[in-house]
Amino acid sequence: MTNITGIVKQSDHETIPPPPGCASGYIQTNGIRLHYVEAGNGPLVVLLHGFPEFWYSWRAQLPALAQRYHVVAPDLRGYNRSDKPESGYDVATLSADIAGLIETFGEREAAIVGHDWGGALAWSFAILYPDYTRRLAILNAPHPGVAVREARNPRQMARSWYVGFFQLRGLAERAITRNDYSMIWRTFRSADREHAWLTDLDIQRYVDAISRPGALTAALAYYRQLPRGSFLRLSPMRTITGPTLVLWGEQDPYLGVELLDGLNQWVHDLRIERFPGAGHWLNQQEPKAVNDALLAFL
């Protein structure tokens, strides 16, 4: 494992034990402290989770990718055991968090893999920090240019109703926390009613993480910066020239497959792999297929 100034290895007992062969620690970056789980040696791969998750959503990818790479899955700003400042949830600041993480691990570039909000951040990072992005892999998250294009599409607006709801400060928090976070339970369980790939313990771990003091409001802050147009300031027409892989579960109830249409307008070196039977939580629902696709691409 890497041992670099700015990285603190974790010696106390983990609330959630990392997967076999993985370790956890803290890193100082961009003025805050991020918790992370890592494994392996080799070129750096950074895994960025979505809402309402944390490093744990990559539990199946960490050991698999660690066979060839140094894999780091941080808890993003505001999530789980990372710092929860009042500000800094715009994509520019979040991207600077990741750039600082790469630098602190002693690297000049990394492969960036992101899902959901982590995917939105990965797109943004590749636009803002192209020299830091060796390769880019996205799971069910739209490119900013496509997101702006589809923002007024009635079908996508209906799918994304929750974005407007999350703008209601206080009300959204109360609704989500009501009945022991029953909204979180319903969200995850509706994706896997047969308990095929998501156990009750898995869901409880997500609830435990988002219920840490300040975590829910911080997670909602990602959505609350959207009306301020931080994605628009990314110059949506700017293209990504590095190798890019997009993995997409076509049964996603939140993000329609039309978000893949015309993507090559913004991405020069693009590969798209569709999963007709999978939904939004692709890396957890189809871990082996996702691992195989990532290993082949990376």
Buried (B, 14 or more C-beta within 10 A) or exposed (E): EBEEEBBEEBEEEEEBEBBEEBEBBBBBBBEBBBBBBBBBEEBBBBBBBBBBBBBBBBBBBBBBBBEBBBBBBBBBBBBBBBBBBEEBBBBEBBBBBBBBBBBBBEBEBBBBBBBBBBBBBBBBBBBBBBEBBBBBBBBBBBBBBBBBBBBEBEEBEEBBEBBEBBBEEEEBBEBBBEEEBBBBBEBBBEBBEEEEBBEEEBBBBBBBBBBBEEBBBBBBBBBBBBEEEBBEEBEBEBBBEBBBBBBBBBBBEBBBEBBBEEBEBBBEBBBBEEBEEBBBBBBBBBBEBBBEBBBEBB
